[in-house]
């Protein structure tokens, strides 16, 4: 059995005080949940949230660079994230791919560095609306998954979480339906089985992301291959985020 994982990607939202208040409430509300709960705030809030001593909620970052240190203005390293309590890091998010032009080879370097530093990557894959309309969804996500996992060892794979996020559904209010999302996620799992083996593929948790809310989470979590959600806007509100986790 794969433990469900619900992660909140706050993106560029919440100053430190707001982050502290949200996480205090969240940690108390989900104290008895059997779901793994992760929040990924802006970098500026990580150290303060780590100092809270959260009991249930785990911390993640929204990005990192693959170099350990050096002249990389504006970047942050894996060891810096570990130092402020991060256990997870989102890599390859569509906004990084689309806005900041990150390519698969760069994302692969980040995945390898995260694993080396004992950070768990949340690897995002997903297609654009144009790719979906041309019937290339499976081709795109299989290619993104395969390229991101180059040189990832078999004993490291279980520490990777994959998030299928159709780009056209992120922040738009549009969502894939549960069955469609499950078919794509099943194709990702088949890809893992080809790259490694079925036993390892069955251990990897694969989330759905894209306008997930309390009123549609059931549609996704009732599917055979979906193990959780990467939540955007709804994770900025304690009531909504708890509603998703409690399902």
N, C-alpha and C positions, 0 to 999 in steps of 0.2 A: 504494500500500500504506500502510495506517495502522499506525503503530508502536504495538504493544500497550502499555498503561499499567496498572500494578498499583499501587494506592495503599492505604496503611494508615491507617485512622482509629483512633487510639488512644483517642479519647474522653477521659473523665476518669480516665486511668491513667498511671502512670510518673512518679516524681519525677526530678529532673535526672540524678542518678547512674545510675539504671536506664536512662534514655533514652540516655545516652552509651554505656553498655556494649552495649546492643542495637544501636545504629547502627554502632558500630565493627565488630561481628561481621557485621552485615548488609552493610555496604559492602564488606567483604573477600569475603564469600560470593558476591555478585552482580557482582563486578568485571567479568566478561567477558560479562554478559548483554546481549542486544540488546533487552531490554524496558526501558521507562522505569519507574523505581521511585521512588515518592514516599512519604514518611512524614509524617503530620500529627499531631504530638504536642501536648500542652497548650502554651499560650502560654509558660509558664514555662521550657520547655526549648528554645525555638527559638534564642535567642542562643547558648547553649552548644553546641548541635549545629552551628550555623553556623560557630562557631570551630574545630570539628573539622577543617574542610577536607575534607568528604566528597567522594569522587571520582565515585561513581556515583549514590548516593542523593540525591534532591532533597527539599527541604523544602516543606511546605504547612501552612497553618493550618486550624483547624476552623470558623472563623467570623470575621466582621468587621462593622463598622458602616459606613454609607454616608457619614457626615459626616467631614470632614477632621480637625476638632478641636472642642473645646468642652466644655460641661457635660453630658457623657453618662457618668455614673458607671458603671464596670464594663465599658465598651465599649473597643474597640480599632480603630484606623483602618488603612486600606490602607497608608498610608505607613509606619506603625509596623511592619507586617508585612514590607514590603520592606526596611526598615532592619535587620531581624534575619535576613535571608536567605531569606524565604519566596518561592517562585515560584508556588505554587498556593494556593487557598483554597476550602474546602468551603462551599457556600452552599445553603440550602434543605433541609438534612438533615431527615429526618422527625422527629427528636427536637427540632429547632428549631421545626418546624411544629406538632408535637403538644404538647410540653411548654411551649414559650415563645410559642405562638400566633402565629408568624410567618406572614404572608399573602403571596400572590403579588406584590403591589405592592411590599412591602418588599424581598422577595428580588430583584425586578427592579432596585431602586435599588442594592442591594449589587453585583449583577452589573455594572451600568454603572460603578460606582465602582472595582471591582476591575480592569476592563479599562482604565480611564483611568490607573490606577496601574501598569499592565503586570503585574498579577497574573493568573494563569489561573484562572478559576472552574471548580470541579467542581460543576456544578449537579445537585442531587438531585431526582428526581421519583419518585412512586410512590403506589400506592393502599392503602387500608386493607382489612382482611378483609371488612368490610361492603360496601365498594364493589366488591370482587372478586366477592362472592357475588351482587350485583345486576347483574353484567355491565357495570359502568361503568369497568373498568380503562383501556381505550383512551381513553375520554372524559376521564378524570381526568388521565392523563399528557400527553395532547395539550394540554389546557388549561393545565396547570402549565408545560409547555415554552413554549407560545406567550406566556403572560403574563410569564414570566421574561426573555424575549428582546426585549421591546418596546424599540425604539430601539437595539438592538445592530446595528452596521453590518456590512455584508457582509465588509469586510476585518478585522473583529474575530472573526468566528464561528469561524475555525479555532483560536483560542486558548481556546475554550470546550470543556470536557469535560463530557459529560452522564453521570450515573450513575442507572440505573434501579434503584431499591430498593423492592420491594414491602414495605410497612410491616409486614405480617404475618410476614415472613421475617427481620426484623432482630433478632438476638440471641435467637431462639426455637429455633434448630436446624432450623426448617422452611426449605425452599428451593423456589423455583419450579423446574420442570424446564427443561432447556436449550432445548427447542423452544418452550415457552411464553414463556420470557424473550426468546427471539430474535424471536418474533412481536410482542411489545410494543415491543422496541427497533427493529424494522423500522418500526413505526408512528411512532415518534419521528423516525426518519430521513425518512420520507415527509412528516412535518410540516415538517421543516427544508427539504425540497425545495420545499414550497409557499410557505414564508415567504421563501426565498431562491432557490435553484435546485439542481438535482441535483448539479452539480459541487461546490458548496460543502457540500451535505449529505453527500456521500461523503468529505469531508475530516475531518468531525467524529468524534472518538472517543467511543463510547458504551460505558460499563461496565455490568456487572451487579453488584449488591451485595445481600447477604442471606444470612448464614451460609455464606459461601464458605470452603472448606477444601481442603487438598491432595488429599483423596480425591474431591472433586466438581468441581474446577476444569476438568477436561477436558471435562465435559459442557457447560460454558458456552463455553469457548474454541474448541470445534469448530464453533460456530455461525457463520453467514455475517456477521452484523451485530454481533456482540459483540467488543469490542476490548480487553477487560481486566476488572478487578474492583476494586471498592471494598471493602476487606477490613476487618472489625471485629476481633473477638476473636482470630482467627488471626494478625493482624499484631503481636500482643503477644509472640509466641513466635518466635524467630529460625528455628528448624527448620521450623515450620509455614509461616511467611511465605516462606522460601526455597523450600520445596516448591511453593508456588503459583507463584512467579516462574519457577522452573526449568521448569515445565510449558510 
